[in-house]
Amino acid sequence: MKRTFLLLALVALAACVPKKVHEEPIMENDQRVGDSSTAVAAATAQAADAKAQAQEREALAAQAMADCAPEVCEALVRGEIAIGMNETQVLAATGTTDDAWSIRYAGDATVMMPAISLSPPTDVVGDVAVVQLASNTVSRYAYREAQGVRVVDSPYDASTEGRAQALADALMREGDDYAARGDFEAALNRYDRASILTPGDPMIDFKIAESLDKALRPYAALIQYQLFLHRLEIERIEARGEAAARLAEAIALAQQRILILERQVPQ
């Protein structure tokens, strides 16, 4: 017992003794500091290039905002490419210069593609895959997204609803591919995500029900089939209501014209 106590006391005493750290010297005696002029010159040149590019981007932004249409100006403020922009406005929307693009001209057509595919130009929406211009006006552009390349060739495609519909269509294609390979769980995952983006689409409900049915999940499939028929019935009722409203409007217009024409035609 005494030996154990003595051993513990020695260990505690050793722990309290200051330790000496033998650090390696940064420089030896008579050693000289290397010439840093090369590194300083490289850093200075890099800073000058960055400043020049920033000034060029500011000049492009000012030029782009000088004579833009209202919808194009709004897109520039958001930092988003839009149909109707010119080449300078595309550069301003993406915050880039000509160095970031591989630009090809063919008559009145211009194609702008990323100069470096690993670091493509981006706007507020995402990575830009390609921009097509006709007579120096953007007619079509595309984004590289997780589900593939999404093409924008109309104002609707650039809207929130258009983006949601395009993503839902891509998810539906992926789901169909998984279903064709017999992977119904993955297909259901894609169909469910598509139904969130476009709620109320009966065909998505039918595909979900069909996948559940083939995955041997009868109760869930029954509910989805019923939901599919229910939504179809709602659409049929809405279509009948719209048709009846149009018919009533046509009847009222016809009766109005009859009264007017009867007054004009001599009896």
Secondary structure, DSSP 4 states (H G I P E B T S, - for coil): -HHHHHHHHHHHHHHHSPPPP-PPPSS-TT--PPP-HHHHHHHHHHHHHHHHHHHHHHHHHHHHHHS--HHHHHHHHHT---TT--HHHHHHHHT--GGGEEEEEETTEEEEEESSTTS--B-SS-BEEEEEEESSSEEEEEEEETTEEEEE-SHHHHSHHHHHHHHHHHHHHHHHHHHHTT-HHHHHHHHHHHHHHSTT-HHHHHHHHHHHHHTT-HHHHHHHHHHHHHHHHHHHHHHHHHHHHHHHHHHHHHHHHHHHHHHHS--
